[in-house]
Amino acid sequence: MESIVTILLIILGIILLFLIIKFNIYVSLRNKIKQSKSGIDVYLNQRFDLIPNLVECVKGYANYEAQTFAKISELRSEYNNDKNKDLKKGAEVNSEFNRLLAVSENNPNLKANEQFLNLQKNLTKIESQLQAARRVYNGDVTLYNTTISTFPDFILAKMFGFKEAELFEIEEYKKENIDINL
């Protein structure tokens, strides 16, 4: 009689241990999904915060460069079109050129195209990170859903109240490219 009770207690212990292990696996997979979803949120926030700031920076730099080159061109044309070549006017133009040359020397890479390339590189990087985070999330959801849908796990998962998670699907309007007005 004692040996039957011992065997039953051992079997009950094994079943209880099995249930605890399965429950912990489900919780672990569910938490992994939450972590993956958080990664998507981080990249979405980064994109939301960074893109407008990068665009404004590029706009400002491009505007500054355009103004600088326009001023140089205007001064050169003004002096070349002056028939009298007034020395006082020439000194004024020379002074302005020296000031603009100093700006140019302090900013040897006065090239807005580099800023545009940097913007493009950052946009591509953010979108790649976001795409990778979505793939990780969907992979975690698929693993979780497969685990709680197979036998005998679906019985235990249902008993513990675990439900299938939804894959990440982007809304139609978000599939369109972001409009960046430069």
N, CA, C and O of each residue as an XYZ file, in Angstrom:
728
protein
N       0.817     -1.197      0.000
C       0.000      0.000      0.000
C       0.862      1.263      0.000
O       0.599      2.235     -0.708
N       1.914      1.198      0.837
C       2.814      2.353      0.900
C       3.525      2.578     -0.422
O       3.706      3.725     -0.831
N       3.919      1.552     -1.076
C       4.614      1.678     -2.352
C       3.688      2.228     -3.435
O       4.144      2.949     -4.322
N       2.411      1.905     -3.379
C       1.446      2.453     -4.347
C       1.279      3.951     -4.109
O       1.226      4.733     -5.058
N       1.197      4.342     -2.853
C       1.080      5.770     -2.508
C       2.341      6.509     -2.943
O       2.258      7.617     -3.473
N       3.480      5.917     -2.731
C       4.750      6.527     -3.134
C       4.798      6.673     -4.652
O       5.191      7.721     -5.166
N       4.405      5.635     -5.358
C       4.395      5.684     -6.831
C       3.417      6.752     -7.306
O       3.732      7.515     -8.219
N       2.242      6.817     -6.701
C       1.254      7.844     -7.069
C       1.775      9.254     -6.774
O       1.566     10.170     -7.570
N       2.446      9.428     -5.644
C       3.038     10.738     -5.308
C       4.134     11.112     -6.300
O       4.249     12.276     -6.685
N       4.930     10.147     -6.714
C       5.991     10.394     -7.699
C       5.358     10.770     -9.041
O       5.791     11.724     -9.688
N       4.346     10.028     -9.454
C       3.658     10.333    -10.728
C       3.013     11.704    -10.643
O       3.099     12.486    -11.590
N       2.370     12.007     -9.532
C       1.746     13.324     -9.334
C       2.805     14.432     -9.344
O       2.586     15.510     -9.896
N       3.940     14.151     -8.730
C       5.049     15.114     -8.721
C       5.582     15.378    -10.123
O       5.865     16.518    -10.493
N       5.714     14.288    -10.905
C       6.191     14.420    -12.293
C       5.196     15.225    -13.120
O       5.586     16.097    -13.897
N       3.906     14.928    -12.948
C       2.872     15.677    -13.683
C       2.894     17.150    -13.279
O       2.808     18.034    -14.131
N       3.007     17.405    -11.984
C       3.062     18.788    -11.486
C       4.303     19.497    -12.025
O       4.221     20.648    -12.452
N       5.436     18.827    -12.008
C       6.672     19.392    -12.549
C       6.518     19.674    -14.046
O       6.944     20.723    -14.528
N       5.911     18.740    -14.778
C       5.660     18.923    -16.204
C       4.790     20.168    -16.441
O       5.081     20.979    -17.320
N       3.721     20.305    -15.645
C       2.820     21.461    -15.784
C       3.539     22.774    -15.466
O       3.339     23.776    -16.151
N       4.355     22.764    -14.451
C       5.107     23.970    -14.082
C       6.076     24.348    -15.198
O       6.181     25.518    -15.563
N       6.776     23.365    -15.734
C       7.731     23.632    -16.823
C       6.999     24.180    -18.042
O       7.439     25.161    -18.641
N       5.894     23.557    -18.409
C       5.124     24.026    -19.574
C       4.604     25.446    -19.342
O       4.702     26.297    -20.226
N       4.059     25.698    -18.172
C       3.545     27.039    -17.845
C       4.663     28.075    -17.982
O       4.466     29.138    -18.572
N       5.830     27.757    -17.434
C       6.966     28.686    -17.510
C       7.427     28.908    -18.943
O       7.852     30.009    -19.294
N       7.349     27.879    -19.770
C       7.697     28.031    -21.187
C       6.728     29.001    -21.854
O       7.152     29.881    -22.604
N       5.438     28.852    -21.591
C       4.440     29.751    -22.189
C       4.658     31.194    -21.737
O       4.592     32.124    -22.540
N       4.917     31.366    -20.443
C       5.155     32.718    -19.907
C       6.414     33.311    -20.534
O       6.436     34.485    -20.903
N       7.453     32.501    -20.652
C       8.706     32.972    -21.256
C       8.494     33.413    -22.703
O       8.987     34.462    -23.118
N       7.760     32.609    -23.464
C       7.492     32.961    -24.868
C       6.628     34.225    -24.964
O       6.863     35.079    -25.818
N       5.638     34.336    -24.093
C       4.782     35.532    -24.095
C       5.595     36.781    -23.750
O       5.402     37.837    -24.354
N       6.498     36.660    -22.786
C       7.344     37.798    -22.415
C       8.328     38.162    -23.526
O       8.672     39.330    -23.703
N       8.769     37.167    -24.260
C       9.656     37.427    -25.405
C       8.913     38.243    -26.469
O       9.498     39.119    -27.105
N       7.630     37.953    -26.657
C       6.807     38.727    -27.594
C       6.700     40.175    -27.115
O       6.821     41.105    -27.912
N       6.473     40.361    -25.822
C       6.383     41.722    -25.272
C       7.685     42.483    -25.491
O       7.675     43.662    -25.843
N       8.799     41.799    -25.280
C      10.102     42.428    -25.491
C      10.295     42.796    -26.959
O      10.783     43.883    -27.269
N       9.920     41.906    -27.851
C      10.044     42.179    -29.290
C       9.171     43.364    -29.698
O       9.590     44.209    -30.490
N       7.968     43.419    -29.159
C       7.061     44.532    -29.464
C       7.641     45.840    -28.949
O       7.511     46.881    -29.592
N       8.273     45.783    -27.800
C       8.926     46.971    -27.242
C      10.047     47.450    -28.165
O      10.253     48.654    -28.314
N      10.772     46.517    -28.785
C      11.825     46.884    -29.736
C      11.265     47.639    -30.929
O      11.876     48.594    -31.408
N      10.108     47.215    -31.406
C       9.458     47.921    -32.513
C       9.097     49.330    -32.077
O       9.311     50.288    -32.819
N       8.549     49.460    -30.874
C       8.180     50.784    -30.356
C       9.396     51.705    -30.246
O       9.316     52.895    -30.552
N      10.513     51.144    -29.808
C      11.741     51.947    -29.687
C      12.147     52.503    -31.053
O      12.454     53.688    -31.177
N      12.148     51.651    -32.069
C      12.559     52.107    -33.402
C      11.535     53.066    -34.016
O      11.906     54.004    -34.721
N      10.259     52.831    -33.750
C       9.240     53.768    -34.245
C       9.414     55.143    -33.604
O       9.312     56.166    -34.281
N       9.676     55.165    -32.300
C       9.913     56.441    -31.618
C      11.178     57.107    -32.128
O      11.219     58.325    -32.306
N      12.212     56.307    -32.362
C      13.453     56.863    -32.897
C      13.198     57.492    -34.259
O      13.670     58.591    -34.549
N      12.443     56.778    -35.089
C      12.121     57.306    -36.417
C      11.294     58.576    -36.287
O      11.543     59.560    -36.983
N      10.319     58.553    -35.401
C       9.440     59.705    -35.200
C      10.232     60.923    -34.719
O       9.977     62.043    -35.161
N      11.193     60.708    -33.813
C      11.984     61.811    -33.259
C      13.110     62.252    -34.184
O      13.358     63.449    -34.336
N      13.788     61.300    -34.798
C      15.003     61.602    -35.537
C      14.755     62.174    -36.930
O      15.423     63.127    -37.331
N      13.819     61.614    -37.660
C      13.630     62.028    -39.053
C      13.316     63.517    -39.179
O      13.976     64.195    -39.966
N      12.338     64.064    -38.443
C      12.085     65.504    -38.591
C      13.300     66.356    -38.226
O      13.550     67.377    -38.867
N      14.055     65.950    -37.206
C      15.244     66.707    -36.820
C      16.318     66.653    -37.904
O      16.952     67.664    -38.206
N      16.521     65.475    -38.488
C      17.496     65.359    -39.578
C      17.077     66.199    -40.782
O      17.903     66.875    -41.396
N      15.798     66.151    -41.110
C      15.292     66.910    -42.254
C      15.501     68.413    -42.026
O      15.945     69.124    -42.928
N      15.182     68.887    -40.831
C      15.362     70.307    -40.529
C      16.829     70.706    -40.586
O      17.166     71.793    -41.055
N      17.699     69.827    -40.109
C      19.136     70.090    -40.156
C      19.611     70.212    -41.602
O      20.354     71.132    -41.942
N      19.179     69.283    -42.448
C      19.575     69.309    -43.858
C      19.018     70.551    -44.541
O      19.711     71.201    -45.323
N      17.757     70.880    -44.242
C      17.155     72.087    -44.826
C      17.958     73.326    -44.448
O      18.275     74.157    -45.300
N      18.282     73.441    -43.157
C      19.037     74.601    -42.687
C      20.403     74.684    -43.330
O      20.839     75.758    -43.745
N      21.077     73.554    -43.414
C      22.411     73.545    -43.998
C      22.356     73.869    -45.486
O      23.176     74.633    -45.995
N      21.389     73.285    -46.175
C      21.252     73.554    -47.611
C      20.937     75.029    -47.852
O      21.459     75.636    -48.787
N      20.092     75.593    -47.014
C      19.743     77.013    -47.132
C      20.969     77.887    -46.869
O      21.210     78.854    -47.591
N      21.750     77.545    -45.829
C      22.960     78.297    -45.498
C      23.950     78.251    -46.659
O      24.535     79.267    -47.033
N      24.126     77.065    -47.218
C      25.055     76.909    -48.339
C      24.578     77.703    -49.559
O      25.368     78.378    -50.219
N      23.298     77.613    -49.844
C      22.742     78.333    -50.995
C      22.926     79.836    -50.818
O      23.282     80.535    -51.767
N      22.685     80.335    -49.610
C      22.852     81.773    -49.347
C      24.314     82.193    -49.496
O      24.610     83.251    -50.050
N      25.222     81.356    -48.997
C      26.651     81.668    -49.088
C      27.101     81.750    -50.541
O      27.764     82.709    -50.935
N      26.745     80.755    -51.328
C      27.142     80.754    -52.727
C      26.432     81.857    -53.522
O      27.014     82.430    -54.443
N      25.211     82.144    -53.178
C      24.485     83.231    -53.847
C      25.155     84.569    -53.570
O      25.285     85.405    -54.463
N      25.578     84.764    -52.328
C      26.250     86.024    -51.957
C      27.568     86.164    -52.721
O      27.886     87.237    -53.233
N      28.327     85.074    -52.790
C      29.597     85.123    -53.538
C      29.330     85.441    -55.006
O      30.010     86.284    -55.591
N      28.363     84.785    -55.594
C      28.028     85.006    -56.997
C      27.550     86.439    -57.231
O      27.924     87.071    -58.219
N      26.736     86.938    -56.330
C      26.207     88.303    -56.455
C      27.338     89.333    -56.396
O      27.371     90.279    -57.184
N      28.258     89.138    -55.458
C      29.385     90.083    -55.336
C      30.288     90.036    -56.558
O      30.743     91.075    -57.037
N      30.541     88.869    -57.051
C      31.395     88.728    -58.235
C      30.743     89.412    -59.444
O      31.402     90.146    -60.181
N      29.459     89.164    -59.636
C      28.741     89.781    -60.759
C      28.704     91.288    -60.614
O      28.904     92.020    -61.583
N      28.447     91.745    -59.404
C      28.361     93.186    -59.148
C      29.677     93.874    -59.490
O      29.692     94.925    -60.131
N      30.774     93.274    -59.057
C      32.070     93.885    -59.319
C      32.422     93.817    -60.802
O      32.925     94.791    -61.363
N      32.165     92.678    -61.443
C      32.478     92.521    -62.860
C      31.635     93.432    -63.733
O      32.103     93.857    -64.789
N      30.424     93.746    -63.337
C      29.543     94.604    -64.122
C      29.797     96.089    -63.887
O      29.265     96.939    -64.602
N      30.614     96.394    -62.881
C      30.918     97.789    -62.584
C      31.919     98.291    -63.629
O      33.065     97.843    -63.671
N      31.470     99.224    -64.467
C      32.302     99.737    -65.566
C      33.476    100.556    -65.044
O      34.568    100.515    -65.612
N      33.255    101.295    -63.969
C      34.283    102.203    -63.455
C      35.324    101.502    -62.591
O      36.416    102.030    -62.382
N      35.000    100.344    -62.099
C      35.907     99.606    -61.215
C      36.421    100.513    -60.097
O      37.626    100.657    -59.893
N      35.487    101.110    -59.391
C      35.770    102.016    -58.282
C      36.590    101.282    -57.220
O      36.221    100.189    -56.790
N      37.714    101.893    -56.796
C      38.594    101.251    -55.822
C      37.904    101.053    -54.475
O      38.109    100.046    -53.796
N      37.076    102.042    -54.100
C      36.365    101.934    -52.824
C      35.391    100.745    -52.883
O      35.280     99.962    -51.939
N      34.696    100.638    -54.013
C      33.759     99.530    -54.222
C      34.528     98.209    -54.281
O      34.077     97.191    -53.756
N      35.693     98.239    -54.928
C      36.529     97.046    -55.021
C      36.990     96.600    -53.640
O      37.012     95.403    -53.352
N      37.359     97.549    -52.781
C      37.792     97.232    -51.419
C      36.629     96.618    -50.623
O      36.816     95.693    -49.834
N      35.432     97.156    -50.851
C      34.228     96.646    -50.188
C      33.971     95.193    -50.605
O      33.723     94.320    -49.773
N      34.038     94.966    -51.908
C      33.813     93.625    -52.439
C      34.904     92.684    -51.924
O      34.618     91.551    -51.538
N      36.142     93.151    -51.919
C      37.262     92.355    -51.441
C      37.075     91.981    -49.970
O      37.337     90.846    -49.573
N      36.629     92.928    -49.180
C      36.366     92.681    -47.759
C      35.289     91.604    -47.588
O      35.415     90.709    -46.752
N      34.244     91.709    -48.385
C      33.150     90.729    -48.316
C      33.634     89.356    -48.766
O      33.258     88.340    -48.182
N      34.476     89.325    -49.815
C      35.037     88.052    -50.271
C      35.896     87.423    -49.174
O      35.826     86.217    -48.937
N      36.704     88.244    -48.510
C      37.562     87.725    -47.437
C      36.715     87.132    -46.301
O      37.061     86.096    -45.732
N      35.603     87.805    -45.983
C      34.721     87.293    -44.945
C      34.133     85.939    -45.373
O      34.084     84.994    -44.585
N      33.693     85.866    -46.626
C      33.114     84.618    -47.127
C      34.172     83.515    -47.256
O      33.875     82.340    -47.043
N      35.407     83.899    -47.606
C      36.492     82.920    -47.659
C      36.786     82.365    -46.267
O      37.071     81.179    -46.106
N      36.710     83.249    -45.257
C      36.921     82.793    -43.879
C      35.842     81.781    -43.495
O      36.127     80.767    -42.859
N      34.605     82.067    -43.888
C      33.511     81.118    -43.622
C      33.801     79.806    -44.336
O      33.617     78.727    -43.772
N      34.252     79.907    -45.572
C      34.545     78.716    -46.363
C      35.706     77.928    -45.759
O      35.678     76.697    -45.740
N      36.737     78.638    -45.263
C      37.879     77.953    -44.651
C      37.463     77.252    -43.364
O      37.944     76.160    -43.063
N      36.572     77.881    -42.609
C      36.082     77.263    -41.372
C      35.147     76.098    -41.659
O      34.950     75.231    -40.808
N      34.572     76.075    -42.851
C      33.671     75.004    -43.266
C      34.153     74.431    -44.595
O      33.515     74.635    -45.628
N      35.281     73.711    -44.572
C      35.850     73.239    -45.840
C      34.924     72.281    -46.590
O      35.042     72.134    -47.807
N      34.031     71.648    -45.898
C      33.117     70.719    -46.564
C      31.764     71.373    -46.772
O      30.729     70.811    -46.412
N      31.776     72.528    -47.336
C      30.539     73.266    -47.572
C      29.811     72.600    -48.732
O      29.766     73.117    -49.848
N      29.246     71.441    -48.431
C      28.582     70.651    -49.462
C      27.307     70.069    -48.880
O      27.360     69.167    -48.044
N      26.186     70.566    -49.304
C      24.904     70.087    -48.799
C      24.639     68.643    -49.225
O      23.913     67.916    -48.547
N      25.229     68.230    -50.350
C      24.961     66.867    -50.808
C      25.412     65.827    -49.784
O      24.813     64.756    -49.683
N      26.461     66.135    -49.027
C      26.897     65.214    -47.976
C      25.834     65.115    -46.885
O      25.602     64.046    -46.321
N      25.196     66.245    -46.598
C      24.124     66.232    -45.600
C      22.939     65.396    -46.102
O      22.325     64.654    -45.335
N      22.631     65.524    -47.375
C      21.540     64.734    -47.954
C      21.892     63.245    -47.932
O      21.038     62.406    -47.644
N      23.134     62.925    -48.232
C      23.563     61.524    -48.187
C      23.493     60.981    -46.758
O      23.100     59.836    -46.534
N      23.879     61.822    -45.798
C      23.799     61.426    -44.395
C      22.342     61.186    -43.991
O      22.041     60.219    -43.291
N      21.440     62.066    -44.434
C      20.014     61.895    -44.157
C      19.533     60.569    -44.748
O      18.847     59.796    -44.078
N      19.897     60.313    -46.002
C      19.485     59.075    -46.668
C      20.025     57.851    -45.930
O      19.313     56.861    -45.760
N      21.282     57.920    -45.494
C      21.899     56.816    -44.769
C      21.159     56.554    -43.449
O      20.897     55.405    -43.095
N      20.830     57.626    -42.731
C      20.125     57.472    -41.457
C      18.714     56.933    -41.650
O      18.243     56.110    -40.865
N      18.039     57.402    -42.701
C      16.693     56.898    -42.986
C      16.739     55.408    -43.297
O      15.914     54.638    -42.805
N      17.695     55.011    -44.108
C      17.845     53.602    -44.474
C      18.168     52.759    -43.250
O      17.632     51.663    -43.088
N      19.042     53.265    -42.390
C      19.425     52.533    -41.180
C      18.226     52.343    -40.259
O      18.004     51.244    -39.752
N      17.459     53.396    -40.041
C      16.289     53.309    -39.153
C      15.268     52.329    -39.721
O      14.721     51.501    -38.992
N      15.013     52.425    -41.026
C      14.035     51.525    -41.643
C      14.510     50.072    -41.585
O      13.697     49.167    -41.394
N      15.814     49.838    -41.745
C      16.354     48.477    -41.659
C      16.209     47.926    -40.243
O      15.842     46.767    -40.052
N      16.503     48.774    -39.249
C      16.364     48.344    -37.860
C      14.901     48.046    -37.534
O      14.594     47.073    -36.846
N      14.023     48.879    -38.026
C      12.594     48.677    -37.788
C      12.112     47.395    -38.457
O      11.341     46.636    -37.870
N      12.560     47.159    -39.670
C      12.188     45.939    -40.387
C      12.710     44.698    -39.645
O      12.005     43.694    -39.543
N      13.927     44.768    -39.136
C      14.492     43.640    -38.386
C      13.697     43.407    -37.100
O      13.432     42.261    -36.733
N      13.318     44.480    -36.420
C      12.536     44.350    -35.187
C      11.177     43.719    -35.476
O      10.682     42.919    -34.682
N      10.578     44.073    -36.596
C       9.287     43.467    -36.981
C       9.453     41.980    -37.259
O       8.611     41.172    -36.865
N      10.539     41.617    -37.937
C      10.796     40.206    -38.236
C      10.994     39.408    -36.945
O      10.473     38.300    -36.814
N      11.740     39.965    -35.999
C      11.965     39.300    -34.717
C      10.638     39.113    -33.995
O      10.352     38.036    -33.472
N       9.832     40.168    -33.969
C       8.522     40.092    -33.310
C       7.665     38.995    -33.949
O       7.113     38.147    -33.248
N       7.558     39.015    -35.268
C       6.733     38.012    -35.953
C       7.281     36.601    -35.748
O       6.507     35.649    -35.652
N       8.594     36.457    -35.681
C       9.194     35.157    -35.394
C       8.835     34.674    -33.993
O       8.511     33.504    -33.788
N       8.898     35.602    -33.025
C       8.541     35.245    -31.651
C       7.056     34.887    -31.540
O       6.697     33.941    -30.839
N       6.203     35.635    -32.224
C       4.763     35.353    -32.200
C       4.495     33.989    -32.841
O       3.698     33.205    -32.324
N       5.146     33.711    -33.946
C       4.944     32.424    -34.625
C       5.378     31.261    -33.735
O       4.680     30.251    -33.651
N       6.525     31.398    -33.073
C       6.997     30.345    -32.169
C       6.008     30.142    -31.023
O       5.663     29.007    -30.696
N       5.556     31.225    -30.418
C       4.585     31.155    -29.322
C       3.284     30.503    -29.790
O       2.776     29.582    -29.150
N       2.747     30.993    -30.924
C       1.478     30.448    -31.434
C       1.605     28.965    -31.796
O       0.688     28.182    -31.548
N       2.728     28.588    -32.376
C       2.945     27.186    -32.730
C       3.019     26.332    -31.463
O       2.462     25.236    -31.406
N       3.710     26.848    -30.459
C       3.855     26.102    -29.209
C       2.511     25.864    -28.535
O       2.231     24.751    -28.092
N       1.679     26.894    -28.453
C       0.400     26.728    -27.744
C      -0.680     26.106    -28.620
O      -1.799     25.884    -28.157
N      -0.359     25.824    -29.879
C      -1.343     25.232    -30.794
C      -1.115     23.747    -31.050
O      -1.966     23.082    -31.640
N       0.024     23.225    -30.613
C       0.331     21.816    -30.886
C      -0.056     20.940    -29.692
O      -0.183     21.408    -28.560
N      -0.236     19.666    -29.988
C      -0.636     18.710    -28.951
C       0.564     18.323    -28.121
O       1.628     18.128    -28.709
N       0.496     18.200    -26.870
C      -0.602     18.423    -25.937
C      -0.657     19.854    -25.402
O      -1.485     20.182    -24.552
N       0.252     20.709    -25.924
C       0.344     22.074    -25.399
C      -0.955     22.859    -25.540
O      -1.276     23.670    -24.672
N      -1.711     22.635    -26.618
C      -2.926     23.435    -26.788
C      -3.912     23.180    -25.650
O      -4.648     24.087    -25.262
N      -3.937     21.954    -25.108
C      -4.826     21.642    -23.972
C      -4.360     22.405    -22.732
O      -5.154     23.036    -22.034
N      -3.057     22.331    -22.480
C      -2.504     23.001    -21.297
C      -2.599     24.517    -21.420
O      -2.958     25.197    -20.459
N      -2.274     25.051    -22.607
C      -2.332     26.496    -22.815
C      -3.745     27.011    -22.615
O      -3.951     28.064    -22.011
N      -4.704     26.277    -23.116
C      -6.112     26.671    -22.950
C      -6.498     26.609    -21.474
O      -7.204     27.482    -20.968
N      -6.031     25.581    -20.800
C      -6.319     25.418    -19.380
C      -5.718     26.571    -18.565
O      -6.325     27.031    -17.598
N      -4.525     27.038    -18.958
C      -3.860     28.142    -18.259
C      -4.325     29.513    -18.752
O      -3.966     30.530    -18.158
N      -5.115     29.560    -19.824
C      -5.651     30.824    -20.330
C      -4.754     31.551    -21.318
O      -4.918     32.755    -21.516
N      -3.815     30.861    -21.939
C      -2.946     31.492    -22.936
C      -3.668     31.529    -24.277
O      -4.234     30.528    -24.716
N      -3.642     32.678    -24.914
C      -4.299     32.857    -26.211
C      -3.263     33.204    -27.269
O      -2.178     33.699    -26.965
N      -3.627     32.929    -28.528
C      -2.707     33.241    -29.628
C      -2.461     34.742    -29.716
O      -3.352     35.550    -29.454
N      -1.239     35.098    -30.087
C      -0.875     36.502    -30.300
C      -1.006     36.810    -31.787
O      -0.976     35.909    -32.625
N      -1.149     38.073    -32.096
C      -1.303     38.483    -33.501
C       0.038     38.898    -34.078
O       0.851     39.544    -33.418
N       0.245     38.510    -35.327
C       1.441     38.941    -36.045
C       1.372     40.433    -36.303
O       0.291     41.017    -36.372
N       2.543     41.042    -36.445
C       2.594     42.467    -36.745
C       2.256     42.669    -38.210
O       2.927     42.139    -39.096
N       1.225     43.429    -38.451
C       0.857     43.792    -39.818
C       0.674     45.295    -39.846
O      -0.041     45.862    -39.021
N       1.316     45.923    -40.790
C       1.269     47.378    -40.887
C      -0.024     47.805    -41.578
O      -0.484     47.160    -42.520
N      -0.596     48.899    -41.094
C      -1.815     49.415    -41.705
C      -1.499     49.912    -43.115
O      -0.369     50.304    -43.406
N      -2.498     49.892    -43.976
C      -2.303     50.258    -45.389
C      -1.690     51.658    -45.539
O      -0.761     51.853    -46.323
N      -2.215     52.624    -44.784
C      -1.733     53.999    -44.959
C      -0.279     54.161    -44.514
O       0.403     55.087    -44.951
N       0.195     53.271    -43.653
C       1.583     53.354    -43.191
C       2.551     52.690    -44.161
O       3.765     52.822    -44.007
N       2.031     51.976    -45.158
C       2.894     51.317    -46.142
C       3.471     52.327    -47.129
O       4.458     52.045    -47.809
N       2.855     53.497    -47.203
C       3.316     54.520    -48.133
C       4.614     55.130    -47.598
O       4.869     55.116    -46.394
N       5.421     55.659    -48.505
C       6.655     56.311    -48.112
C       6.359     57.564    -47.315
O       5.341     58.228    -47.513
N       7.273     57.871    -46.411
C       7.144     59.090    -45.622
C       7.474     60.266    -46.521
O       8.467     60.243    -47.247
N       6.633     61.300    -46.470
C       6.837     62.487    -47.295
C       7.798     63.419    -46.580
O       7.491     63.947    -45.511
N       8.960     63.614    -47.177
C       9.980     64.505    -46.601
C      10.076     65.715    -47.495
O      10.522     65.622    -48.639
N       9.656     66.857    -46.972
C       9.684     68.100    -47.746
C      10.962     68.854    -47.450
O      11.131     69.404    -46.361
N      11.855     68.880    -48.412
C      13.119     69.616    -48.256
C      13.065     70.932    -48.980
O      14.036     71.688    -48.961
